[in-house]
Structure formats: structure tokens, C-alpha cells
Amino acid sequence: MERDIAARSKKNPKLFFNYVNSKKMKQEGVGTLLSRGGTLVDENGEKAEILNSYFSSVYTSEEPDNEGFPCNMPSSSNLATDTWVTREEIQKRLEHVKVNKGPGPDGIHPRVLNELSAVIAKPLHLIFQDSLRSGMVPRDWRIANVVPLFKKGSRSQPENYRPVSLTSVVGKLLEGVIRDRVLEYIAVHNTISLCQHGFMRNRSCQTNLVAFYEEVSRNLDAGMAVDVIYLDFAKAFDTVPHRRLMIKLRNIGLEHNICNWIENWLKDRVQRVVVNGTFSNWTSVVSGVPQGSVLGPLLFNLFINDLEVGIDSIVSIFADDTKLCKTISSMQDAAALQSDLTKLDNWAANWKMRFNVDKCKVMHFGRNNINANYLLNGSVLGVSLMEKDLGVFVDNKLSNSRQCHSVATKANKVLSCIKKGIDSRDENIILPLYRSLVRPHLEYAVQFWAPVLKKDINELERVQRRATKLVKGMEDLNYEVRLSRLGLFSLEKRRLRGDMITLYKYIRGDYICDTNIYS
């Protein structure tokens, strides 16, 4: 049992934590919720209704027309949809369906699709061809079971849960086809801005952080002050207005049938929340791109793509996480940054989005910074000395000690979970669990924040020292011998290797960014 969990932990980490929680008889999920009336609710059906009501309350309503928004009709020279999908491609996608995922509301389990791939590829090909040709989307592909995922804070507050939509696996297959073809189209036409690093090939959290803070550190090294404004959209994915999104899709020249398909895919969607197997009533989804869908992230990127147009300051985006940056040597520079911030606020209002002003912050870098105030929607932005940017702690000194301590603490907690939850100390069980569940915490975006102080280097290395001692027969050996016996390298050597690989990819042109990291 434990050997099987260890072997499958890389592709499905949930197996391990479900196993540990089952031994503890511990149930993680939706806690007792506070209703609008102020009473605590513990019954699953009522909790599902409360969450569904909250998730629906954030949707954006639009005016019936789109006056003032120019729409350029696409050219007829785009690829015909008949060429977008083949039977062979469908079978290949079926063979790669993740069988450990749950089914959507239609009840068709991905394992069934996977094991019958050779049989059902042909009928699915006919269905997909007809759907693409007509632009029509079956109703079953437009309904979703919503699983509430706890974020942070109090478990009794509905706003501390994020909705993830479980939709038809068959529908997701066609979403994947459309996504890949649209990605090919926008790659040829250079549609997506280079400042957007989210959900794009050869771009990541790490490329975003490296490119952005290279600009910041370069200016600091030159003795200049820098102001960075961290912006947070409120319920970004849930509030994308459908009509405005379709205007943007048509303006980039997507094939007419594909635009119709996406429009119908978004139209008349319904959802219900599921809590411990109990469902809420169905609710209409009038805005947003479904979180958990295949197409959603790409559609959001295309919607937000013109955010930087007309902005003179540096803009850096990962999905909806946005940063605005400018060197500040005078109040005129601060006024210019304020002007750009106001433009972003106007963009948000124009496109029916809004910033969460309480979560938007400014960080002042540099000794001679004039510490200017900035206004967003009439409110003065709070000043931050440290921000968690794409999962990495960044402070106004660009120190990485807090980040090192944070990831070491997190990794040690998972390691303790392995130690207490797994009875075996076999190398073939401990090592796969360490590699898939612990080490990723220590190496996430590490080419950006790699430690330089000896104390930070040692703090990270201690995690691996502790992990190697868990293996039976290794307790009394020194660290270097343990590494040799287990076929591991020190974390410091792994970071050096990672640095060289990353640098090579930048030199080769795999990582294309909007800044010059070599000058």
C-alpha cells in the first residue's frame, strides 16, 4: 500500500495526504459556515447553498449592448474548423486523460474514456467536428459541479473558499483542442504581450520574477529609488464579462465558428456546489471563465492582454497578478506612476473589472526614496515592507532570508507528515515521497531567490539531511555518504546545476521576456 502511494505520489500527491488523514481519522474540507443571518451552519446541504449563493454574488452584469467598444470582424483567411481536429489526435488525447481525476456532472469517468479510447475516438471525432462546424455546445458541457477549496483565514467565512468547476471530461477534450489551436494562432501573430507570463509556453512564475526584479535590482545598483505597486483584481476569473470578452476575441481575428463556439460555451452555464456529496440547487453563471476548465486561463489572458496599452511604467503580469514599477527621483516621477495607476483603474472600470484596494500595496525600494503616496479609486495605497509575490517573499531590501525560512518550515512540516504517517523506512518509499512532496518546496522558482548567506544555505540543506536520515540503515552515516548511497546531490549542487540550465535556456532563446537580463 505505502509503496504504491510513494510510486504514484509525483503524479497524484493527494494520495499521500488522503492516506495520512485516513489514519488520523481527520476530515479536511468545508468547515462550519456563517450564514448571512449570522448563524453557524453545519448541515452539508445548507453549507452548499451558502457557498453557491456567495460564489454567484460576485458575478458581473453587463448592459445589453456594447456601444463604445469597437469590434473588427475576423478575416475569412483563417483555418477552417474541419482541419482543427483529427480522429488520431482525439485517440491520443484519450490515452493521456488523467484517470485519477473525478468525473463531471455527466458522470462519465476519465478512466472509462481512457480504457475505451480506441473504440470511442471515432464517434467523439464526429461529435467534435459537428460542434466546431456549427458552433453549438452540448448542454452537458456547460454545467459544472463546483468544489469549494479553502484558501486561508477562517473556515467559517464563505469568502475564504475558491470555486473550482468540475466539468465534463469529454467537453474538456474539445476545450484542449481549441486551446492548442488558438495558442498556435496567437503565437504566429504575437498576440499575447511579453509582460504576461501566466499559462504561456516557456513562461512561468520564475521567468516573471527574474525579468521584473532584474529591472528593480539594476536600478537600485545604479543608486536610484524604485516604487513597485502590487495590484490585486477582486475575483478576477469570476467577473470577466462575457460580451466584452467576445469583443476582444473577435478583434484578434479568430475564426468565426470558433468565436461562436466559445460564445455558446460561455452562454447559459449553470453550476451547483457540492459539499461532502450533497448538492446545492443549480445557479446561472452570468460572468467569468470557469476555474478548473481547460480554456479558462487562455481566455483570461486574451481578455487582460491590453491592460498595458498606453502605460509608460513597467508592467509585469502573471494571469491576474499585476505589478507596476517605475524609478522615482522626483515628485514628477511619482506623478507619472500615479497617472499610469489611474489608467489601469480606468481600464478596470471600462471592462467591468475592479481592484481589491485593500490588498493593493506599494513597496518603496532604495535609500533615497521619497516615499510618495499613491491613490487607487480614491483610496491611499498601503505601504508594504514585504510582499508574497507569486509565492515568493520579497522585501524592500531584496533579501531572501525570509523566503528561505518559509520554504524550509513548509518542507519540514511535510517531512514530519511523512515520518509520522508512513510506517516503512524503505528507501524505495521514503525517497519518492521526499522527491515529489518535500523537495519541490525547496526548489520552487529557486533560480530567482537562491540563498547566498551561509545560514540560509544551511537551513535549506538541513531539510535534506533530515530526510536522508529517515531511510533505514542511514541513521549513523555522515551526510556525504548518505547522499552517495542514495544517489542524491546536495541542494546547493542542484541549485548550481539549475542555474546553468536556466542560463542556457535564456541564451538559447527559450525564455523570451520583455526585458534585457544581460545588460
C-alpha positions as CSV (number, residue, x, y, z in Angstrom):
1,M,0.0,0.0,0.0
2,E,2.6,2.5,1.1
3,R,4.9,1.5,-1.8
4,D,2.1,2.1,-4.3
5,I,1.4,5.5,-2.8
6,A,5.0,6.5,-2.9
7,A,5.3,5.4,-6.6
8,R,2.2,7.4,-7.6
9,S,2.9,10.5,-5.4
10,K,4.6,12.5,-8.1
11,K,1.6,12.5,-10.3
12,N,-1.0,12.4,-7.6
13,P,0.2,14.0,-4.3
14,K,-3.4,13.8,-2.9
15,L,-3.0,10.0,-2.4
16,F,-0.4,10.5,0.3
17,F,-2.3,13.2,2.2
18,N,-5.6,11.3,1.9
19,Y,-3.8,8.2,3.3
20,V,-2.3,10.1,6.2
21,N,-5.6,11.8,7.0
22,S,-7.4,8.5,6.9
23,K,-5.1,7.1,9.6
24,K,-5.7,10.2,11.7
25,M,-9.5,10.0,11.1
26,K,-9.1,13.7,10.1
27,Q,-11.5,15.2,7.6
28,E,-10.4,18.3,5.8
29,G,-13.0,20.3,3.8
30,V,-15.7,22.9,4.3
31,G,-16.0,23.9,8.0
32,T,-19.0,25.2,9.8
33,L,-20.1,28.2,7.8
34,L,-21.5,31.6,8.9
35,S,-24.8,32.4,7.1
36,R,-25.9,35.9,6.1
37,G,-28.1,35.9,9.1
38,G,-25.1,35.4,11.4
39,T,-25.9,31.8,12.4
40,L,-23.5,28.9,12.2
41,V,-24.5,26.2,9.7
42,D,-23.1,22.6,9.9
43,E,-25.5,20.7,7.6
44,N,-24.0,19.9,4.2
45,G,-26.9,21.0,2.1
46,E,-27.2,24.3,3.8
47,K,-23.4,24.9,3.5
48,A,-23.6,24.1,-0.2
49,E,-26.4,26.7,-0.6
50,I,-24.5,29.3,1.3
51,L,-21.3,28.8,-0.8
52,N,-23.3,28.7,-4.1
53,S,-25.0,32.0,-3.1
54,Y,-21.7,33.6,-2.3
55,F,-20.0,32.4,-5.5
56,S,-22.9,33.7,-7.5
57,S,-22.9,37.1,-5.8
58,V,-19.6,38.2,-7.3
59,Y,-20.7,37.8,-10.9
60,T,-20.7,40.8,-13.2
61,S,-23.8,42.1,-15.1
62,E,-23.4,43.8,-18.4
63,E,-25.5,46.3,-20.3
64,P,-27.4,44.7,-23.3
65,D,-25.4,46.5,-25.9
66,N,-21.7,47.1,-26.5
67,E,-21.7,50.7,-27.6
68,G,-18.3,52.3,-27.5
69,F,-16.4,49.1,-27.9
70,P,-15.1,48.7,-31.5
71,C,-15.3,45.2,-32.9
72,N,-13.3,44.3,-36.0
73,M,-14.8,41.2,-37.7
74,P,-12.2,38.5,-38.4
75,S,-10.9,37.8,-41.8
76,S,-12.1,34.8,-43.8
77,S,-8.5,33.6,-44.3
78,N,-8.2,31.7,-41.0
79,L,-8.1,27.9,-40.9
80,A,-11.4,26.1,-41.4
81,T,-12.5,24.2,-38.3
82,D,-12.7,20.9,-40.2
83,T,-8.9,20.8,-40.1
84,W,-8.7,21.5,-36.4
85,V,-9.1,18.0,-35.1
86,T,-8.4,14.5,-36.3
87,R,-9.5,11.1,-35.1
88,E,-5.9,10.2,-34.3
89,E,-5.5,13.3,-32.1
90,I,-8.6,12.6,-30.2
91,Q,-7.5,9.0,-29.5
92,K,-4.1,10.3,-28.4
93,R,-5.8,12.8,-26.0
94,L,-8.0,10.0,-24.7
95,E,-4.9,7.8,-24.0
96,H,-3.4,10.7,-21.9
97,V,-6.5,11.5,-19.9
98,K,-5.7,11.7,-16.2
99,V,-7.6,8.7,-14.8
100,N,-7.2,9.8,-11.1
101,K,-9.4,12.9,-11.7
102,G,-13.1,12.8,-10.9
103,P,-15.9,12.9,-13.4
104,G,-18.0,15.9,-14.2
105,P,-21.8,16.2,-13.8
106,D,-22.4,13.8,-16.7
107,G,-20.9,11.0,-14.6
108,I,-18.5,9.8,-17.3
109,H,-15.3,8.8,-15.5
110,P,-12.0,9.6,-17.2
111,R,-10.8,6.0,-16.7
112,V,-13.7,4.8,-18.9
113,L,-12.6,7.2,-21.6
114,N,-9.0,6.2,-21.3
115,E,-9.5,2.5,-21.4
116,L,-12.0,2.7,-24.3
117,S,-10.0,5.2,-26.3
118,A,-9.7,3.1,-29.4
119,V,-13.5,2.5,-29.5
120,I,-14.9,5.9,-28.8
121,A,-12.4,8.0,-30.7
122,K,-14.4,7.8,-33.9
123,P,-17.8,8.8,-32.5
124,L,-16.2,11.6,-30.5
125,H,-14.5,12.8,-33.6
126,L,-17.8,13.1,-35.4
127,I,-19.4,14.9,-32.4
128,F,-16.4,17.3,-32.1
129,Q,-16.5,18.1,-35.9
130,D,-20.2,18.9,-35.7
131,S,-19.8,21.0,-32.6
132,L,-16.9,23.0,-34.2
133,R,-18.7,23.4,-37.5
134,S,-22.0,24.6,-36.0
135,G,-20.5,26.5,-33.1
136,M,-23.0,24.7,-30.8
137,V,-22.0,23.3,-27.4
138,P,-24.0,20.4,-25.8
139,R,-25.7,21.4,-22.5
140,D,-23.7,18.7,-20.6
141,W,-20.5,20.6,-21.4
142,R,-21.9,23.9,-19.9
143,I,-22.8,22.6,-16.4
144,A,-20.4,22.3,-13.5
145,N,-20.2,20.8,-10.1
146,V,-18.3,23.3,-8.0
147,V,-15.9,22.1,-5.4
148,P,-15.1,24.8,-2.8
149,L,-11.4,24.9,-1.9
150,F,-10.3,26.6,1.3
151,K,-7.7,29.4,0.8
152,K,-6.8,30.9,4.1
153,G,-8.3,32.6,7.1
154,S,-11.4,31.4,8.9
155,R,-13.1,28.3,7.6
156,S,-16.4,29.7,8.7
157,Q,-16.3,32.6,6.2
158,P,-17.7,31.7,2.7
159,E,-15.3,34.3,1.1
160,N,-12.3,32.2,2.1
161,Y,-13.2,29.5,-0.3
162,R,-12.4,29.4,-4.0
163,P,-14.7,27.7,-6.5
164,V,-13.2,25.0,-8.8
165,S,-15.5,23.7,-11.5
166,L,-15.7,20.0,-12.3
167,T,-17.0,19.8,-15.9
168,S,-17.5,17.1,-18.4
169,V,-14.2,15.3,-19.3
170,V,-15.4,14.9,-22.8
171,G,-16.1,18.6,-23.1
172,K,-12.6,19.3,-21.7
173,L,-11.1,17.2,-24.5
174,L,-12.5,19.6,-27.1
175,E,-11.6,22.6,-25.0
176,G,-8.0,21.3,-25.2
177,V,-8.1,21.0,-28.9
178,I,-9.4,24.6,-29.3
179,R,-6.9,25.9,-26.7
180,D,-4.0,24.4,-28.6
181,R,-5.1,25.8,-32.0
182,V,-5.8,29.2,-30.5
183,L,-2.3,29.1,-28.9
184,E,-0.8,28.3,-32.3
185,Y,-2.7,31.2,-33.9
186,I,-1.7,33.8,-31.3
187,A,2.0,32.5,-31.4
188,V,2.1,33.2,-35.1
189,H,0.6,36.6,-34.7
190,N,2.4,37.5,-31.5
191,T,-0.9,38.3,-29.9
192,I,-0.1,37.9,-26.2
193,S,2.0,40.6,-24.6
194,L,5.5,39.6,-23.4
195,C,4.7,41.1,-20.0
196,Q,2.2,38.2,-19.5
197,H,3.9,35.1,-18.0
198,G,0.9,33.1,-16.9
199,F,-0.3,30.0,-18.7
200,M,2.1,30.5,-21.6
201,R,4.7,28.2,-23.1
202,N,8.3,28.8,-21.8
203,R,7.0,31.4,-19.3
204,S,6.4,30.8,-15.6
205,C,6.4,32.4,-12.2
206,Q,10.2,32.2,-12.2
207,T,10.5,34.0,-15.6
208,N,8.2,36.7,-14.3
209,L,10.1,37.2,-11.1
210,V,13.5,37.1,-12.8
211,A,12.6,39.6,-15.5
212,F,10.8,42.0,-13.2
213,Y,13.2,42.2,-10.3
214,E,16.2,42.3,-12.7
215,E,14.8,45.8,-13.6
216,V,14.4,46.7,-10.0
217,S,17.8,45.5,-8.8
218,R,19.5,47.1,-11.8
219,N,18.1,50.5,-10.9
220,L,19.0,50.0,-7.2
221,D,22.5,49.1,-8.2
222,A,22.7,52.4,-10.1
223,G,21.7,54.3,-6.9
224,M,18.2,55.0,-7.9
225,A,14.9,54.6,-6.0
226,V,12.1,52.4,-7.3
227,D,8.5,52.1,-6.4
228,V,6.6,48.9,-7.1
229,I,2.8,48.8,-6.9
230,Y,1.3,45.3,-6.4
231,L,-2.2,45.1,-7.8
232,D,-4.9,42.6,-6.9
233,F,-8.0,42.1,-9.0
234,A,-11.1,41.2,-7.0
235,K,-12.5,37.7,-8.1
236,A,-10.7,38.2,-11.4
237,F,-11.7,34.9,-13.1
238,D,-15.3,35.0,-11.9
239,T,-16.0,38.6,-13.0
240,V,-14.8,38.5,-16.7
241,P,-17.8,39.9,-18.6
242,H,-18.8,37.6,-21.5
243,R,-19.8,40.2,-24.1
244,R,-16.6,42.2,-23.6
245,L,-14.5,39.1,-23.8
246,M,-16.1,38.1,-27.1
247,I,-15.3,41.6,-28.5
248,K,-11.7,41.0,-27.7
249,L,-11.6,37.5,-29.2
250,R,-13.2,38.7,-32.4
251,N,-10.8,41.7,-32.6
252,I,-7.8,39.4,-32.7
253,G,-9.1,37.7,-35.8
254,L,-10.1,34.2,-34.5
255,E,-12.1,32.1,-36.9
256,H,-15.8,32.9,-36.9
257,N,-17.0,29.4,-35.9
258,I,-14.5,29.2,-33.0
259,C,-15.8,32.6,-31.7
260,N,-19.3,31.3,-31.9
261,W,-18.3,28.1,-30.2
262,I,-16.7,29.9,-27.3
263,E,-19.6,32.3,-27.0
264,N,-22.0,29.4,-26.8
265,W,-19.7,27.6,-24.4
266,L,-20.0,30.6,-22.0
267,K,-23.7,31.1,-22.6
268,D,-26.4,29.7,-20.3
269,R,-23.9,28.0,-18.0
270,V,-25.1,26.7,-14.7
271,Q,-23.4,25.4,-11.6
272,R,-24.1,23.7,-8.3
273,V,-21.8,23.4,-5.2
274,V,-21.1,20.0,-3.8
275,V,-20.2,19.6,-0.1
276,N,-19.4,16.0,1.1
277,G,-21.6,14.6,-1.6
278,T,-24.5,16.9,-1.0
279,F,-25.5,19.3,-3.8
280,S,-26.9,22.8,-3.8
281,N,-29.6,24.0,-6.3
282,W,-28.5,25.0,-9.8
283,T,-27.5,28.6,-10.3
284,S,-26.9,30.5,-13.5
285,V,-23.3,31.6,-14.3
286,V,-23.6,35.1,-15.9
287,S,-19.9,36.0,-16.0
288,G,-16.4,34.7,-15.6
289,V,-14.3,31.9,-17.1
290,P,-14.7,28.7,-15.2
291,Q,-11.8,27.9,-12.8
292,G,-10.9,24.3,-13.5
293,S,-11.7,24.5,-17.2
294,V,-9.1,24.0,-19.9
295,L,-10.0,27.1,-21.9
296,G,-10.5,29.4,-19.0
297,P,-6.8,30.5,-18.4
298,L,-6.2,31.3,-22.1
299,L,-9.4,33.3,-22.4
300,F,-8.5,35.3,-19.3
301,N,-5.1,36.0,-20.8
302,L,-6.7,37.3,-24.0
303,F,-9.2,39.4,-22.0
304,I,-6.5,41.1,-19.9
305,N,-4.0,41.3,-22.8
306,D,-4.4,45.1,-23.5
307,L,-4.0,46.1,-19.9
308,E,-0.5,47.5,-20.5
309,V,-1.5,49.5,-23.6
310,G,-0.7,53.2,-23.0
311,I,1.3,52.6,-19.8
312,D,4.7,54.1,-19.6
313,S,5.8,52.4,-16.4
314,I,7.0,48.7,-16.4
315,V,4.1,46.3,-16.2
316,S,4.5,42.7,-15.2
317,I,1.6,40.2,-15.3
318,F,1.1,36.6,-14.3
319,A,-2.5,35.7,-15.0
320,D,-4.3,38.4,-12.9
321,D,-1.3,39.2,-10.6
322,T,-0.1,42.5,-11.8
323,K,2.9,44.7,-10.8
324,L,3.6,48.3,-11.8
325,C,7.1,49.7,-11.5
326,K,9.0,53.0,-12.0
327,T,12.2,54.6,-11.0
328,I,11.5,57.6,-8.7
329,S,13.8,60.5,-8.5
330,S,11.3,63.3,-8.1
331,M,7.7,64.1,-7.5
332,Q,7.2,64.3,-11.2
333,D,8.2,60.6,-11.5
334,A,5.7,59.8,-8.8
335,A,3.1,61.7,-10.6
336,A,3.8,59.8,-13.8
337,L,3.4,56.5,-11.9
338,Q,0.2,57.8,-10.4
339,S,-1.0,58.6,-13.9
340,D,-0.3,55.0,-15.0
341,L,-2.1,53.6,-12.0
342,T,-5.1,55.8,-12.8
343,K,-5.1,54.4,-16.4
344,L,-5.2,50.9,-15.0
345,D,-8.1,51.8,-12.8
346,N,-9.9,53.3,-15.7
347,W,-9.2,50.1,-17.8
348,A,-10.7,48.0,-15.0
349,A,-13.8,50.2,-14.8
350,N,-14.2,50.2,-18.6
351,W,-14.0,46.4,-18.8
352,K,-16.2,45.7,-15.8
353,M,-13.3,44.5,-13.5
354,R,-12.3,46.0,-10.2
355,F,-9.2,46.1,-8.0
356,N,-9.3,45.0,-4.4
357,V,-7.9,48.2,-3.0
358,D,-7.3,46.8,0.5
359,K,-4.9,44.2,-1.0
360,C,-3.2,46.5,-3.4
361,K,0.1,47.8,-1.9
362,V,3.1,49.9,-2.8
363,M,6.7,49.0,-1.8
364,H,9.4,51.6,-1.8
365,F,12.9,50.4,-2.8
366,G,16.1,52.4,-2.3
367,R,17.6,54.6,0.4
368,N,16.8,57.9,-1.2
369,N,13.2,57.0,-1.9
370,I,10.8,60.0,-1.4
371,N,8.1,57.5,-0.2
372,A,5.3,59.1,-2.3
373,N,1.6,58.2,-1.7
374,Y,-0.5,56.7,-4.5
375,L,-4.2,56.7,-4.9
376,L,-6.4,53.9,-6.3
377,N,-10.1,54.5,-6.7
378,G,-9.8,57.4,-4.2
379,S,-8.0,55.5,-1.5
380,V,-4.4,55.8,-0.5
381,L,-2.5,52.6,-1.1
382,G,-1.0,50.9,2.0
383,V,2.8,50.7,2.2
384,S,4.3,47.2,2.4
385,L,7.8,46.2,3.6
386,M,7.3,42.7,2.3
387,E,5.1,41.0,-0.2
388,K,4.4,37.4,-1.2
389,D,4.9,37.7,-4.9
390,L,3.8,34.6,-6.9
391,G,4.5,32.5,-3.8
392,V,7.9,34.1,-3.0
393,F,8.6,36.5,-0.2
394,V,10.1,39.8,-1.4
395,D,11.1,42.6,0.9
396,N,12.2,46.2,0.2
397,K,15.9,45.2,0.7
398,L,15.6,42.3,-1.8
399,S,16.8,39.9,0.9
400,N,15.9,36.3,0.6
401,S,16.2,35.1,4.2
402,R,12.5,35.2,4.9
403,Q,11.8,33.1,1.8
404,C,14.5,30.5,2.8
405,H,13.0,30.2,6.3
406,S,9.5,30.0,4.9
407,V,10.1,27.1,2.4
408,A,12.3,25.3,5.0
409,T,9.5,25.4,7.5
410,K,6.9,24.2,5.0
411,A,9.2,21.4,3.8
412,N,9.9,20.3,7.3
413,K,6.2,20.1,8.0
414,V,5.6,17.8,5.1
415,L,8.6,15.7,6.1
416,S,7.2,15.4,9.6
417,C,3.9,14.2,8.0
418,I,5.9,11.5,6.1
419,K,7.7,10.5,9.2
420,K,4.5,10.1,11.3
421,G,2.2,8.9,8.5
422,I,4.4,6.3,6.8
423,D,5.4,3.2,8.8
424,S,8.0,1.9,6.4
425,R,11.6,3.3,6.2
426,D,12.4,1.6,3.0
427,E,14.5,3.7,0.6
428,N,12.0,2.9,-2.3
429,I,9.2,4.5,-0.3
430,I,10.9,7.4,1.5
431,L,12.9,8.8,-1.4
432,P,10.0,9.0,-3.9
433,L,7.9,10.8,-1.2
434,Y,10.8,13.2,-0.5
435,R,11.4,13.9,-4.2
436,S,7.7,14.5,-5.0
437,L,6.4,16.1,-1.8
438,V,9.3,17.8,0.0
439,R,12.0,18.9,-2.4
440,P,9.7,20.9,-4.7
441,H,9.0,23.3,-1.8
442,L,12.8,23.9,-1.6
443,E,13.2,24.4,-5.3
444,Y,10.2,26.3,-6.5
445,A,11.4,29.4,-8.5
446,V,14.7,28.9,-6.7
447,Q,16.8,30.3,-9.6
448,F,15.2,33.7,-8.6
449,W,15.6,33.6,-4.8
450,A,18.6,31.2,-4.3
451,P,20.3,31.7,-0.9
452,V,23.6,33.5,-0.6
453,L,24.1,33.6,3.2
454,K,25.6,30.6,4.8
455,K,22.9,30.4,7.4
456,D,20.2,30.3,4.7
457,I,22.1,27.7,2.7
458,N,22.4,25.5,5.8
459,E,18.8,25.9,6.8
460,L,17.7,24.5,3.4
461,E,20.3,21.7,3.4
462,R,19.2,20.6,6.9
463,V,15.8,19.6,5.4
464,Q,17.5,17.1,3.1
465,R,19.9,16.0,5.9
466,R,16.9,15.1,8.0
467,A,15.1,13.4,5.1
468,T,18.0,11.1,4.3
469,K,18.2,10.0,7.9
470,L,14.7,8.7,7.6
471,V,15.9,5.8,5.4
472,K,16.6,2.6,7.2
473,G,20.3,2.0,7.7
474,M,21.4,5.6,7.0
475,E,20.9,7.0,10.6
476,D,24.6,6.7,11.6
477,L,26.3,7.6,8.3
478,N,27.5,11.1,7.6
479,Y,25.7,13.3,5.2
480,E,28.0,12.9,2.2
481,V,28.0,9.1,2.5
482,R,24.2,9.1,2.7
483,L,23.9,11.2,-0.4
484,S,26.3,8.8,-2.3
485,R,24.4,5.7,-1.1
486,L,21.0,7.2,-2.1
487,G,22.1,8.7,-5.4
488,L,21.4,12.3,-4.4
489,F,23.2,15.6,-4.7
490,S,23.3,18.3,-2.2
491,L,20.7,21.0,-2.7
492,E,23.4,23.5,-3.2
493,K,24.8,21.5,-6.2
494,R,21.3,21.1,-7.6
495,R,20.8,24.8,-7.5
496,L,24.1,25.4,-9.3
497,R,23.0,22.9,-12.0
498,G,19.6,24.6,-12.2
499,D,21.3,28.0,-12.6
500,M,23.3,26.7,-15.6
501,I,20.3,25.1,-17.2
502,T,18.3,28.2,-16.8
503,L,21.0,30.5,-18.1
504,Y,21.4,28.2,-21.1
505,K,17.7,28.4,-21.9
506,Y,17.9,32.2,-21.8
507,I,20.9,32.3,-24.1
508,R,19.3,29.8,-26.5
509,G,16.1,32.0,-26.6
510,D,13.7,29.5,-25.0
511,Y,12.8,32.2,-22.4
512,I,11.6,35.3,-24.2
513,C,10.9,38.2,-21.9
514,D,10.2,42.0,-22.3
515,T,13.4,43.0,-20.5
516,N,17.1,42.5,-21.3
517,I,18.5,40.5,-18.4
518,Y,22.1,40.7,-19.7
519,S,22.8,44.4,-19.8
